[in-house]
Amino acid sequence: MMALERLSPLERAAFLLHDVFGQSFDEVALALDRSPAAARQLAVRARAHVHIDRPRYKVEREAAEGLTRAFFEACKTGDAAVLSGLLAEDAVLHSDGGGKVYNLLNVIVGAQKLLRMFTSLSRKRGDEMEFVQFTLIDALPGYVWRMGDQIQTTALEVEDGRITRVYTTRNPDKLTRIRLN
């Protein structure tokens, strides 16, 4: 999903119409008001961008589940020592509330800033946090969790055993298709 969001609107449309919905390049060209050659080129560029954005480092399921649970528990309890060991120095947090729920407005960069944020969250609302289930989110290890009555997801990008990116989705419109085990 994130890879598609990074595409230009025309690249995304060409990619989806041709590669996902199976339309011919003549049909795609007509829909986009472009020549078939231009539509083909848009799809080629989109495929290249999507391929580049695939996770480069795979984590085995058992290790991934252990990492996500450890991260969640450290966030819930505010365990700065564990979080320090899990986060890369240049770790980044992206959060999506879609303007529908309270959310961070900016990307947070750096392990120290993330530590302060997670320990603060733990003090304020840690007792409301509940791990629901491990899952893969856009091929990244992640989990579904609750804070109060709000379902959320968190995906973790991992390199060399350290978390480099945290993607949290709180936007209820994006969470409607979650199936809980």
C-alpha positions in Angstrom: 0.0 0.0 0.0 2.7 2.4 0.9 4.6 1.7 -2.3 1.4 2.6 -4.3 1.0 5.9 -2.3 4.5 6.9 -3.5 3.6 6.7 -7.2 2.4 9.7 -9.1 -1.4 9.6 -9.8 -0.9 8.7 -13.4 1.6 5.9 -12.6 -0.7 4.5 -9.9 -3.7 4.6 -12.3 -1.8 2.9 -15.1 -0.4 0.2 -12.8 -3.8 -0.6 -11.2 -5.8 -0.5 -14.4 -3.3 -2.7 -16.3 -1.6 -4.9 -13.8 -4.4 -5.3 -11.2 -7.6 -5.0 -13.3 -6.2 -6.5 -16.5 -7.1 -3.7 -18.9 -5.2 -3.4 -22.2 -2.8 -0.5 -22.7 -5.3 0.9 -25.3 -8.0 0.9 -22.6 -5.6 2.4 -20.1 -4.5 5.1 -22.6 -8.1 6.0 -23.3 -8.9 6.3 -19.5 -5.9 8.5 -18.9 -6.1 10.5 -22.0 -2.6 9.4 -23.1 -1.1 7.4 -26.0 -0.8 3.6 -25.5 3.0 4.0 -25.5 2.8 6.6 -22.7 0.4 4.4 -20.7 2.8 1.5 -21.1 5.7 3.6 -19.9 3.7 4.8 -16.9 3.1 1.2 -15.9 6.7 0.3 -16.4 7.8 3.1 -14.1 5.2 2.2 -11.6 6.3 -1.5 -11.5 9.9 -0.4 -11.0 9.0 1.9 -8.1 6.8 -0.9 -6.5 9.6 -3.4 -6.9 12.2 -1.0 -5.3 9.9 -0.5 -2.3 9.6 -4.2 -1.5 11.1 -5.1 1.8 14.8 -5.9 1.3 15.2 -7.9 4.6 13.1 -10.8 5.4 12.5 -11.8 9.0 11.5 -15.4 9.8 7.9 -15.6 11.1 8.9 -16.9 14.6 11.5 -14.2 15.0 9.2 -11.5 13.6 6.4 -12.5 16.0 8.8 -12.4 18.9 10.1 -9.0 17.9 6.7 -7.5 17.5 5.5 -8.8 20.9 8.7 -7.5 22.5 8.2 -4.1 20.9 4.6 -3.9 21.9 5.3 -5.0 25.5 8.1 -2.4 25.8 5.8 0.3 24.4 3.0 -0.7 26.8 5.3 -0.8 29.9 7.5 2.1 28.9 10.6 -0.1 29.1 13.2 2.3 27.7 16.1 -0.3 28.0 14.3 -2.8 25.8 13.1 -0.1 23.4 16.7 1.2 23.1 17.9 -2.3 22.2 15.1 -2.8 19.5 15.3 0.6 17.8 17.9 1.7 15.3 19.5 5.1 16.1 17.8 6.6 13.0 14.4 4.9 13.5 11.4 6.7 12.1 7.7 6.6 13.1 4.9 7.2 10.6 1.4 7.5 11.9 -1.8 7.7 9.9 -5.0 8.9 11.6 -6.6 10.2 8.4 -7.8 13.3 10.1 -10.5 11.1 11.8 -8.7 10.4 15.1 -6.1 12.1 17.3 -2.8 11.4 15.7 0.8 12.6 15.3 1.0 15.3 12.7 4.6 14.8 11.8 7.0 11.9 11.2 9.2 11.3 14.3 12.8 10.7 13.6 15.5 9.3 15.9 15.5 6.6 18.6 15.7 9.1 21.4 12.6 11.0 20.3 10.7 7.7 19.8 11.8 6.6 23.3 10.4 9.7 24.9 7.2 9.4 22.9 6.7 5.7 23.8 7.5 6.1 27.5 5.1 9.0 27.7 2.4 7.0 26.0 3.0 4.2 28.4 2.6 6.5 31.4 -0.6 8.0 30.1 -2.4 5.1 28.5 -0.3 1.9 28.8 -3.0 0.2 30.9 -5.4 0.6 28.0 -3.1 -1.1 25.5 -3.9 -4.6 24.4 -2.0 -6.9 21.9 -4.7 -8.6 19.7 -2.7 -10.6 17.2 0.5 -10.9 15.1 0.1 -10.3 11.4 1.9 -9.3 8.3 1.2 -5.8 7.0 2.4 -5.1 3.5 4.8 -8.0 3.9 6.2 -6.4 7.1 5.9 -8.0 10.6 3.3 -6.3 12.5 0.4 -6.6 14.9 -3.1 -5.5 15.5 -3.7 -3.9 18.9 -6.3 -1.9 20.9 -6.0 1.2 22.9 -9.3 1.6 24.7 -11.9 0.7 22.1 -9.8 1.8 19.1 -8.3 -0.9 16.9 -4.9 0.0 15.4 -2.1 -1.7 13.4 1.6 -1.3 13.7 4.1 -2.6 11.1 7.8 -2.8 11.7 10.6 -2.5 9.1 13.6 -4.3 10.4 17.3 -4.2 9.2 20.1 -6.1 10.9 17.8 -7.1 13.8 16.9 -3.5 14.6 13.6 -1.6 14.0 14.2 1.1 11.4 10.7 2.2 10.7 7.4 2.0 12.6 4.1 2.4 10.7 1.1 2.9 12.8 -2.4 3.1 11.3 -5.2 4.5 13.4 -7.4 5.8 10.5 -10.7 3.9 11.0 -11.4 4.0 7.3 -8.3 1.9 6.6 -9.0 -0.6 9.3 -12.5 -1.7 8.3 -11.2 -4.9 6.6 -9.3 -6.2 9.5 -10.3 -9.7 10.5 -9.5 -10.8 14.0 -8.6 -14.4 14.8 
